[in-house]
Amino acid sequence: MESVASESSPAPENEHLQENPESNNGVYTSFMKSHCCYDLIPTSSKLVVFDTSLQVKKAFFALVTNGV
């Protein structure tokens, strides 16, 4: 059997992997601006938000108290 070597260009679907990540910033920016953080949270879930100045021990007890 003969094997023929041929030069092939990268597949079109893999072409975007070679681009600079900064070139896609507009896509990410428009996505983040058009979606709310609540779009990611299911309706039946709990959301707990803590202040960064809250002690870890108190945050842990708050999670336990809320069943998270």
PDB file of N, CA, C and O in Angstrom:
ATOM      1  N   MET A   1       0.838  -1.182   0.000  1.00  0.00           N
ATOM      2  CA  MET A   1       0.000   0.000   0.000  1.00  0.00           C
ATOM      3  C   MET A   1       0.879   1.240   0.000  1.00  0.00           C
ATOM      4  O   MET A   1       1.900   1.305   0.684  1.00  0.00           O
ATOM      5  N   GLU A   2       0.465   2.190  -0.762  1.00  0.00           N
ATOM      6  CA  GLU A   2       1.186   3.452  -0.822  1.00  0.00           C
ATOM      7  C   GLU A   2       0.503   4.460   0.087  1.00  0.00           C
ATOM      8  O   GLU A   2      -0.723   4.504   0.184  1.00  0.00           O
ATOM      9  N   SER A   3       1.306   5.252   0.736  1.00  0.00           N
ATOM     10  CA  SER A   3       0.724   6.333   1.524  1.00  0.00           C
ATOM     11  C   SER A   3       1.099   7.645   0.866  1.00  0.00           C
ATOM     12  O   SER A   3       2.257   7.882   0.523  1.00  0.00           O
ATOM     13  N   VAL A   4       0.132   8.463   0.703  1.00  0.00           N
ATOM     14  CA  VAL A   4       0.337   9.746   0.051  1.00  0.00           C
ATOM     15  C   VAL A   4       0.276  10.829   1.114  1.00  0.00           C
ATOM     16  O   VAL A   4      -0.724  10.974   1.816  1.00  0.00           O
ATOM     17  N   ALA A   5       1.348  11.577   1.221  1.00  0.00           N
ATOM     18  CA  ALA A   5       1.375  12.681   2.183  1.00  0.00           C
ATOM     19  C   ALA A   5       0.872  13.936   1.498  1.00  0.00           C
ATOM     20  O   ALA A   5       1.334  14.298   0.416  1.00  0.00           O
ATOM     21  N   SER A   6      -0.046  14.570   2.117  1.00  0.00           N
ATOM     22  CA  SER A   6      -0.563  15.821   1.563  1.00  0.00           C
ATOM     23  C   SER A   6      -0.628  16.858   2.667  1.00  0.00           C
ATOM     24  O   SER A   6      -0.902  16.558   3.828  1.00  0.00           O
ATOM     25  N   GLU A   7      -0.371  18.071   2.265  1.00  0.00           N
ATOM     26  CA  GLU A   7      -0.476  19.158   3.233  1.00  0.00           C
ATOM     27  C   GLU A   7      -1.938  19.550   3.337  1.00  0.00           C
ATOM     28  O   GLU A   7      -2.604  19.807   2.334  1.00  0.00           O
ATOM     29  N   SER A   8      -2.413  19.590   4.543  1.00  0.00           N
ATOM     30  CA  SER A   8      -3.809  19.985   4.725  1.00  0.00           C
ATOM     31  C   SER A   8      -3.869  21.168   5.669  1.00  0.00           C
ATOM     32  O   SER A   8      -3.095  21.271   6.620  1.00  0.00           O
ATOM     33  N   SER A   9      -4.787  22.041   5.391  1.00  0.00           N
ATOM     34  CA  SER A   9      -4.979  23.193   6.265  1.00  0.00           C
ATOM     35  C   SER A   9      -5.852  22.764   7.434  1.00  0.00           C
ATOM     36  O   SER A   9      -6.584  21.779   7.329  1.00  0.00           O
ATOM     37  N   PRO A  10      -5.787  23.488   8.549  1.00  0.00           N
ATOM     38  CA  PRO A  10      -6.625  23.122   9.688  1.00  0.00           C
ATOM     39  C   PRO A  10      -8.100  23.193   9.321  1.00  0.00           C
ATOM     40  O   PRO A  10      -8.509  23.993   8.479  1.00  0.00           O
ATOM     41  N   ALA A  11      -8.876  22.355   9.959  1.00  0.00           N
ATOM     42  CA  ALA A  11     -10.311  22.325   9.696  1.00  0.00           C
ATOM     43  C   ALA A  11     -10.920  23.670  10.062  1.00  0.00           C
ATOM     44  O   ALA A  11     -10.476  24.300  11.022  1.00  0.00           O
ATOM     45  N   PRO A  12     -11.927  24.126   9.320  1.00  0.00           N
ATOM     46  CA  PRO A  12     -12.527  25.437   9.594  1.00  0.00           C
ATOM     47  C   PRO A  12     -13.057  25.562  11.021  1.00  0.00           C
ATOM     48  O   PRO A  12     -12.988  26.640  11.611  1.00  0.00           O
ATOM     49  N   GLU A  13     -13.588  24.470  11.582  1.00  0.00           N
ATOM     50  CA  GLU A  13     -14.127  24.565  12.931  1.00  0.00           C
ATOM     51  C   GLU A  13     -13.031  24.703  13.982  1.00  0.00           C
ATOM     52  O   GLU A  13     -13.306  25.147  15.097  1.00  0.00           O
ATOM     53  N   ASN A  14     -11.801  24.335  13.651  1.00  0.00           N
ATOM     54  CA  ASN A  14     -10.690  24.474  14.589  1.00  0.00           C
ATOM     55  C   ASN A  14      -9.920  25.770  14.378  1.00  0.00           C
ATOM     56  O   ASN A  14      -8.990  26.071  15.127  1.00  0.00           O
ATOM     57  N   GLU A  15     -10.296  26.520  13.382  1.00  0.00           N
ATOM     58  CA  GLU A  15      -9.587  27.749  13.058  1.00  0.00           C
ATOM     59  C   GLU A  15      -9.683  28.775  14.176  1.00  0.00           C
ATOM     60  O   GLU A  15      -8.728  29.511  14.423  1.00  0.00           O
ATOM     61  N   HIS A  16     -10.828  28.833  14.859  1.00  0.00           N
ATOM     62  CA  HIS A  16     -11.012  29.823  15.914  1.00  0.00           C
ATOM     63  C   HIS A  16     -10.126  29.559  17.115  1.00  0.00           C
ATOM     64  O   HIS A  16      -9.913  30.467  17.918  1.00  0.00           O
ATOM     65  N   LEU A  17      -9.600  28.353  17.270  1.00  0.00           N
ATOM     66  CA  LEU A  17      -8.732  28.037  18.396  1.00  0.00           C
ATOM     67  C   LEU A  17      -7.384  28.732  18.282  1.00  0.00           C
ATOM     68  O   LEU A  17      -6.699  28.940  19.284  1.00  0.00           O
ATOM     69  N   GLN A  18      -7.003  29.091  17.058  1.00  0.00           N
ATOM     70  CA  GLN A  18      -5.712  29.707  16.845  1.00  0.00           C
ATOM     71  C   GLN A  18      -5.774  31.225  16.939  1.00  0.00           C
ATOM     72  O   GLN A  18      -4.739  31.888  16.888  1.00  0.00           O
ATOM     73  N   GLU A  19      -6.960  31.778  17.076  1.00  0.00           N
ATOM     74  CA  GLU A  19      -7.106  33.221  17.157  1.00  0.00           C
ATOM     75  C   GLU A  19      -6.678  33.714  18.532  1.00  0.00           C
ATOM     76  O   GLU A  19      -6.633  32.956  19.501  1.00  0.00           O
ATOM     77  N   ASN A  20      -6.371  34.977  18.588  1.00  0.00           N
ATOM     78  CA  ASN A  20      -6.004  35.615  19.834  1.00  0.00           C
ATOM     79  C   ASN A  20      -7.248  35.740  20.716  1.00  0.00           C
ATOM     80  O   ASN A  20      -8.288  36.182  20.227  1.00  0.00           O
ATOM     81  N   PRO A  21      -7.180  35.365  22.005  1.00  0.00           N
ATOM     82  CA  PRO A  21      -8.373  35.461  22.867  1.00  0.00           C
ATOM     83  C   PRO A  21      -8.927  36.875  22.974  1.00  0.00           C
ATOM     84  O   PRO A  21     -10.129  37.050  23.173  1.00  0.00           O
ATOM     85  N   GLU A  22      -8.075  37.884  22.848  1.00  0.00           N
ATOM     86  CA  GLU A  22      -8.553  39.257  22.944  1.00  0.00           C
ATOM     87  C   GLU A  22      -9.464  39.629  21.779  1.00  0.00           C
ATOM     88  O   GLU A  22     -10.250  40.570  21.885  1.00  0.00           O
ATOM     89  N   SER A  23      -9.363  38.899  20.670  1.00  0.00           N
ATOM     90  CA  SER A  23     -10.192  39.223  19.516  1.00  0.00           C
ATOM     91  C   SER A  23     -11.656  38.867  19.751  1.00  0.00           C
ATOM     92  O   SER A  23     -12.531  39.352  19.032  1.00  0.00           O
ATOM     93  N   ASN A  24     -11.932  38.031  20.742  1.00  0.00           N
ATOM     94  CA  ASN A  24     -13.307  37.627  21.040  1.00  0.00           C
ATOM     95  C   ASN A  24     -13.904  38.391  22.211  1.00  0.00           C
ATOM     96  O   ASN A  24     -14.990  38.042  22.674  1.00  0.00           O
ATOM     97  N   ASN A  25     -13.234  39.410  22.698  1.00  0.00           N
ATOM     98  CA  ASN A  25     -13.734  40.148  23.857  1.00  0.00           C
ATOM     99  C   ASN A  25     -15.112  40.745  23.612  1.00  0.00           C
ATOM    100  O   ASN A  25     -15.930  40.800  24.530  1.00  0.00           O
ATOM    101  N   GLY A  26     -15.379  41.184  22.410  1.00  0.00           N
ATOM    102  CA  GLY A  26     -16.679  41.763  22.102  1.00  0.00           C
ATOM    103  C   GLY A  26     -17.805  40.764  22.252  1.00  0.00           C
ATOM    104  O   GLY A  26     -18.901  41.122  22.684  1.00  0.00           O
ATOM    105  N   VAL A  27     -17.551  39.524  21.903  1.00  0.00           N
ATOM    106  CA  VAL A  27     -18.564  38.473  22.029  1.00  0.00           C
ATOM    107  C   VAL A  27     -18.893  38.247  23.497  1.00  0.00           C
ATOM    108  O   VAL A  27     -20.062  38.167  23.873  1.00  0.00           O
ATOM    109  N   TYR A  28     -17.860  38.144  24.323  1.00  0.00           N
ATOM    110  CA  TYR A  28     -18.079  37.922  25.749  1.00  0.00           C
ATOM    111  C   TYR A  28     -18.739  39.126  26.407  1.00  0.00           C
ATOM    112  O   TYR A  28     -19.604  38.975  27.270  1.00  0.00           O
ATOM    113  N   THR A  29     -18.332  40.306  25.999  1.00  0.00           N
ATOM    114  CA  THR A  29     -18.906  41.517  26.572  1.00  0.00           C
ATOM    115  C   THR A  29     -20.388  41.619  26.258  1.00  0.00           C
ATOM    116  O   THR A  29     -21.187  41.920  27.145  1.00  0.00           O
ATOM    117  N   SER A  30     -20.764  41.375  25.020  1.00  0.00           N
ATOM    118  CA  SER A  30     -22.184  41.467  24.661  1.00  0.00           C
ATOM    119  C   SER A  30     -22.996  40.372  25.336  1.00  0.00           C
ATOM    120  O   SER A  30     -24.150  40.597  25.702  1.00  0.00           O
ATOM    121  N   PHE A  31     -22.407  39.181  25.506  1.00  0.00           N
ATOM    122  CA  PHE A  31     -23.115  38.100  26.201  1.00  0.00           C
ATOM    123  C   PHE A  31     -23.365  38.476  27.656  1.00  0.00           C
ATOM    124  O   PHE A  31     -24.473  38.306  28.164  1.00  0.00           O
ATOM    125  N   MET A  32     -22.334  38.987  28.324  1.00  0.00           N
ATOM    126  CA  MET A  32     -22.473  39.330  29.736  1.00  0.00           C
ATOM    127  C   MET A  32     -23.430  40.502  29.944  1.00  0.00           C
ATOM    128  O   MET A  32     -24.125  40.558  30.958  1.00  0.00           O
ATOM    129  N   LYS A  33     -23.473  41.433  28.998  1.00  0.00           N
ATOM    130  CA  LYS A  33     -24.373  42.575  29.123  1.00  0.00           C
ATOM    131  C   LYS A  33     -25.824  42.191  28.858  1.00  0.00           C
ATOM    132  O   LYS A  33     -26.737  42.846  29.360  1.00  0.00           O
ATOM    133  N   SER A  34     -26.044  41.143  28.081  1.00  0.00           N
ATOM    134  CA  SER A  34     -27.409  40.780  27.719  1.00  0.00           C
ATOM    135  C   SER A  34     -28.022  39.735  28.644  1.00  0.00           C
ATOM    136  O   SER A  34     -29.190  39.383  28.479  1.00  0.00           O
ATOM    137  N   HIS A  35     -27.264  39.233  29.609  1.00  0.00           N
ATOM    138  CA  HIS A  35     -27.785  38.230  30.539  1.00  0.00           C
ATOM    139  C   HIS A  35     -27.663  38.723  31.977  1.00  0.00           C
ATOM    140  O   HIS A  35     -26.700  39.392  32.351  1.00  0.00           O
ATOM    141  N   CYS A  36     -28.652  38.375  32.754  1.00  0.00           N
ATOM    142  CA  CYS A  36     -28.658  38.720  34.171  1.00  0.00           C
ATOM    143  C   CYS A  36     -28.101  37.537  34.963  1.00  0.00           C
ATOM    144  O   CYS A  36     -28.206  36.393  34.521  1.00  0.00           O
ATOM    145  N   CYS A  37     -27.518  37.801  36.114  1.00  0.00           N
ATOM    146  CA  CYS A  37     -26.969  36.698  36.912  1.00  0.00           C
ATOM    147  C   CYS A  37     -28.068  35.737  37.345  1.00  0.00           C
ATOM    148  O   CYS A  37     -27.798  34.561  37.587  1.00  0.00           O
ATOM    149  N   TYR A  38     -29.293  36.216  37.445  1.00  0.00           N
ATOM    150  CA  TYR A  38     -30.397  35.355  37.849  1.00  0.00           C
ATOM    151  C   TYR A  38     -30.784  34.361  36.755  1.00  0.00           C
ATOM    152  O   TYR A  38     -31.500  33.398  37.027  1.00  0.00           O
ATOM    153  N   ASP A  39     -30.322  34.578  35.521  1.00  0.00           N
ATOM    154  CA  ASP A  39     -30.590  33.632  34.445  1.00  0.00           C
ATOM    155  C   ASP A  39     -29.891  32.302  34.692  1.00  0.00           C
ATOM    156  O   ASP A  39     -30.317  31.271  34.171  1.00  0.00           O
ATOM    157  N   LEU A  40     -28.829  32.317  35.477  1.00  0.00           N
ATOM    158  CA  LEU A  40     -28.062  31.105  35.745  1.00  0.00           C
ATOM    159  C   LEU A  40     -28.609  30.295  36.907  1.00  0.00           C
ATOM    160  O   LEU A  40     -28.265  29.123  37.060  1.00  0.00           O
ATOM    161  N   ILE A  41     -29.455  30.904  37.726  1.00  0.00           N
ATOM    162  CA  ILE A  41     -29.938  30.257  38.941  1.00  0.00           C
ATOM    163  C   ILE A  41     -31.304  29.629  38.674  1.00  0.00           C
ATOM    164  O   ILE A  41     -32.224  30.318  38.234  1.00  0.00           O
ATOM    165  N   PRO A  42     -31.444  28.326  38.937  1.00  0.00           N
ATOM    166  CA  PRO A  42     -32.757  27.694  38.769  1.00  0.00           C
ATOM    167  C   PRO A  42     -33.783  28.309  39.732  1.00  0.00           C
ATOM    168  O   PRO A  42     -33.416  28.841  40.779  1.00  0.00           O
ATOM    169  N   THR A  43     -35.037  28.232  39.376  1.00  0.00           N
ATOM    170  CA  THR A  43     -36.102  28.814  40.180  1.00  0.00           C
ATOM    171  C   THR A  43     -36.187  28.174  41.558  1.00  0.00           C
ATOM    172  O   THR A  43     -36.533  28.846  42.530  1.00  0.00           O
ATOM    173  N   SER A  44     -35.879  26.892  41.653  1.00  0.00           N
ATOM    174  CA  SER A  44     -36.045  26.168  42.911  1.00  0.00           C
ATOM    175  C   SER A  44     -34.785  26.140  43.770  1.00  0.00           C
ATOM    176  O   SER A  44     -34.683  25.307  44.671  1.00  0.00           O
ATOM    177  N   SER A  45     -33.844  27.005  43.523  1.00  0.00           N
ATOM    178  CA  SER A  45     -32.594  26.961  44.286  1.00  0.00           C
ATOM    179  C   SER A  45     -32.527  28.103  45.295  1.00  0.00           C
ATOM    180  O   SER A  45     -33.343  29.024  45.279  1.00  0.00           O
ATOM    181  N   LYS A  46     -31.533  28.015  46.168  1.00  0.00           N
ATOM    182  CA  LYS A  46     -31.302  29.071  47.149  1.00  0.00           C
ATOM    183  C   LYS A  46     -30.074  29.867  46.744  1.00  0.00           C
ATOM    184  O   LYS A  46     -29.106  29.318  46.218  1.00  0.00           O
ATOM    185  N   LEU A  47     -30.127  31.137  46.989  1.00  0.00           N
ATOM    186  CA  LEU A  47     -28.989  32.014  46.728  1.00  0.00           C
ATOM    187  C   LEU A  47     -28.632  32.704  48.031  1.00  0.00           C
ATOM    188  O   LEU A  47     -29.456  33.405  48.619  1.00  0.00           O
ATOM    189  N   VAL A  48     -27.408  32.505  48.477  1.00  0.00           N
ATOM    190  CA  VAL A  48     -26.936  33.125  49.708  1.00  0.00           C
ATOM    191  C   VAL A  48     -25.789  34.051  49.344  1.00  0.00           C
ATOM    192  O   VAL A  48     -24.824  33.637  48.701  1.00  0.00           O
ATOM    193  N   VAL A  49     -25.900  35.304  49.757  1.00  0.00           N
ATOM    194  CA  VAL A  49     -24.871  36.293  49.462  1.00  0.00           C
ATOM    195  C   VAL A  49     -24.292  36.779  50.784  1.00  0.00           C
ATOM    196  O   VAL A  49     -25.023  37.188  51.685  1.00  0.00           O
ATOM    197  N   PHE A  50     -22.966  36.728  50.883  1.00  0.00           N
ATOM    198  CA  PHE A  50     -22.286  37.184  52.090  1.00  0.00           C
ATOM    199  C   PHE A  50     -21.424  38.394  51.776  1.00  0.00           C
ATOM    200  O   PHE A  50     -20.927  38.557  50.662  1.00  0.00           O
ATOM    201  N   ASP A  51     -21.260  39.232  52.777  1.00  0.00           N
ATOM    202  CA  ASP A  51     -20.341  40.359  52.681  1.00  0.00           C
ATOM    203  C   ASP A  51     -18.926  39.839  52.888  1.00  0.00           C
ATOM    204  O   ASP A  51     -18.715  38.900  53.655  1.00  0.00           O
ATOM    205  N   THR A  52     -17.969  40.436  52.217  1.00  0.00           N
ATOM    206  CA  THR A  52     -16.584  39.966  52.331  1.00  0.00           C
ATOM    207  C   THR A  52     -16.003  40.207  53.713  1.00  0.00           C
ATOM    208  O   THR A  52     -15.007  39.582  54.078  1.00  0.00           O
ATOM    209  N   SER A  53     -16.601  41.095  54.485  1.00  0.00           N
ATOM    210  CA  SER A  53     -16.089  41.359  55.830  1.00  0.00           C
ATOM    211  C   SER A  53     -16.649  40.390  56.871  1.00  0.00           C
ATOM    212  O   SER A  53     -16.232  40.428  58.028  1.00  0.00           O
ATOM    213  N   LEU A  54     -17.586  39.524  56.481  1.00  0.00           N
ATOM    214  CA  LEU A  54     -18.165  38.549  57.398  1.00  0.00           C
ATOM    215  C   LEU A  54     -17.142  37.473  57.735  1.00  0.00           C
ATOM    216  O   LEU A  54     -16.442  36.971  56.855  1.00  0.00           O
ATOM    217  N   GLN A  55     -17.063  37.128  59.004  1.00  0.00           N
ATOM    218  CA  GLN A  55     -16.126  36.088  59.430  1.00  0.00           C
ATOM    219  C   GLN A  55     -16.548  34.745  58.850  1.00  0.00           C
ATOM    220  O   GLN A  55     -17.738  34.476  58.685  1.00  0.00           O
ATOM    221  N   VAL A  56     -15.567  33.908  58.544  1.00  0.00           N
ATOM    222  CA  VAL A  56     -15.825  32.606  57.930  1.00  0.00           C
ATOM    223  C   VAL A  56     -16.688  31.741  58.839  1.00  0.00           C
ATOM    224  O   VAL A  56     -17.578  31.037  58.363  1.00  0.00           O
ATOM    225  N   LYS A  57     -16.435  31.790  60.129  1.00  0.00           N
ATOM    226  CA  LYS A  57     -17.199  30.982  61.086  1.00  0.00           C
ATOM    227  C   LYS A  57     -18.680  31.356  61.040  1.00  0.00           C
ATOM    228  O   LYS A  57     -19.544  30.479  61.032  1.00  0.00           O
ATOM    229  N   LYS A  58     -18.973  32.661  61.010  1.00  0.00           N
ATOM    230  CA  LYS A  58     -20.365  33.110  60.952  1.00  0.00           C
ATOM    231  C   LYS A  58     -21.003  32.746  59.615  1.00  0.00           C
ATOM    232  O   LYS A  58     -22.180  32.389  59.564  1.00  0.00           O
ATOM    233  N   ALA A  59     -20.241  32.834  58.545  1.00  0.00           N
ATOM    234  CA  ALA A  59     -20.763  32.452  57.234  1.00  0.00           C
ATOM    235  C   ALA A  59     -21.084  30.966  57.199  1.00  0.00           C
ATOM    236  O   ALA A  59     -22.104  30.560  56.641  1.00  0.00           O
ATOM    237  N   PHE A  60     -20.217  30.155  57.794  1.00  0.00           N
ATOM    238  CA  PHE A  60     -20.458  28.710  57.842  1.00  0.00           C
ATOM    239  C   PHE A  60     -21.743  28.405  58.605  1.00  0.00           C
ATOM    240  O   PHE A  60     -22.564  27.613  58.142  1.00  0.00           O
ATOM    241  N   PHE A  61     -21.924  29.027  59.768  1.00  0.00           N
ATOM    242  CA  PHE A  61     -23.135  28.783  60.549  1.00  0.00           C
ATOM    243  C   PHE A  61     -24.381  29.277  59.815  1.00  0.00           C
ATOM    244  O   PHE A  61     -25.448  28.677  59.942  1.00  0.00           O
ATOM    245  N   ALA A  62     -24.260  30.346  59.060  1.00  0.00           N
ATOM    246  CA  ALA A  62     -25.396  30.827  58.271  1.00  0.00           C
ATOM    247  C   ALA A  62     -25.772  29.813  57.197  1.00  0.00           C
ATOM    248  O   ALA A  62     -26.954  29.599  56.929  1.00  0.00           O
ATOM    249  N   LEU A  63     -24.765  29.188  56.581  1.00  0.00           N
ATOM    250  CA  LEU A  63     -25.042  28.156  55.574  1.00  0.00           C
ATOM    251  C   LEU A  63     -25.719  26.947  56.204  1.00  0.00           C
ATOM    252  O   LEU A  63     -26.670  26.402  55.644  1.00  0.00           O
ATOM    253  N   VAL A  64     -25.232  26.529  57.364  1.00  0.00           N
ATOM    254  CA  VAL A  64     -25.819  25.380  58.057  1.00  0.00           C
ATOM    255  C   VAL A  64     -27.255  25.690  58.462  1.00  0.00           C
ATOM    256  O   VAL A  64     -28.142  24.851  58.307  1.00  0.00           O
ATOM    257  N   THR A  65     -27.481  26.888  58.977  1.00  0.00           N
ATOM    258  CA  THR A  65     -28.822  27.286  59.404  1.00  0.00           C
ATOM    259  C   THR A  65     -29.801  27.290  58.240  1.00  0.00           C
ATOM    260  O   THR A  65     -30.965  26.928  58.412  1.00  0.00           O
ATOM    261  N   ASN A  66     -29.347  27.692  57.063  1.00  0.00           N
ATOM    262  CA  ASN A  66     -30.215  27.749  55.884  1.00  0.00           C
ATOM    263  C   ASN A  66     -30.272  26.436  55.118  1.00  0.00           C
ATOM    264  O   ASN A  66     -30.946  26.347  54.092  1.00  0.00           O
ATOM    265  N   GLY A  67     -29.579  25.424  55.602  1.00  0.00           N
ATOM    266  CA  GLY A  67     -29.631  24.112  54.958  1.00  0.00           C
ATOM    267  C   GLY A  67     -28.916  24.050  53.629  1.00  0.00           C
ATOM    268  O   GLY A  67     -29.291  23.279  52.746  1.00  0.00           O
ATOM    269  N   VAL A  68     -27.897  24.853  53.489  1.00  0.00           N
ATOM    270  CA  VAL A  68     -27.147  24.849  52.228  1.00  0.00           C
ATOM    271  C   VAL A  68     -25.946  23.948  52.347  1.00  0.00           C
ATOM    272  O   VAL A  68     -25.183  23.807  51.391  1.00  0.00           O
TER     273      VAL A  68
END
